[in-house]
Amino acid sequence: MVEKKLSHFDASGRAKMVDVTGKDVTAREAVAVGSVHMKPETLALIEGGEIKKGDVLAVAQVAGIMGAKKTPDLVPMCHPLMLTGVALSFEIEKGPGIRGLSTINISATVKTKGQTGVEMEALTAVSTAALTIYDMCKAADKEMILGEISLLSKKGGKSGDFKRGPGG
C-alpha cells in the first residue's frame, strides 16, 4: 500500500491551509450525493405541501446553495472560493426501500474556476440540504435517517478527474 502525504499538516504535524499560490487556475466541478430516508407518510406530507414550515424541497435547495457558499466558514482548512455555479436536485423514491422507508436522494453540482477544487462545497451542499429536510420534517418523523453522502465525481485540477465506480 502506498502512503500519501497528507497536505493539511506541516513538518511538525500541525494543521495548515494548503498553499495553492503556484497552482494554475482551471475549471473545476464536483458532484456529491446523499439521501434522507423517512416514513412513507412523511414523504406524503412533503409532496402534499402539508409540512407546516413550508415547501421542504424549495427551502432545502436554497439551504444547500447557502451551505456550499459557507463551506470555508464550517470546514477550517477550506479556501474561500468564488463559486460560479451551484445546483441541487432531488429524486423521490416512494419505496418501500431500505427498512421499508421512502427516500429523497439529493445531488449537488458545484463549479468554479480556481486553484483548488470544490469537492467540499458539493459535500456541504448535500449535507446542508439533508439537514434542512430533517429540520423541517422532524415534528412528523424524528426517525429519519441521513446517509450515503459521498463524492460522485470531480473534474479539473492537478490530480485529474475522478468518478466513483459501480457499487461505490
Secondary structure, 3 states (H helix, E strand, C coil): CCCCCCCCECCCCCECCCCCCCCCCEEEEEEEEEEEEECHHHHHHHHCCCCCCCCHHHHHHHHHHHHHHCHHHHCCCCCCCCEEEEEEEEEEECCCCHHHCEEEEEEEEEEEEECCCCHHHHHHHHHHHHHHHHHHHCCCCCCCEEEEEEEEEEECCCCCCEECCCCC
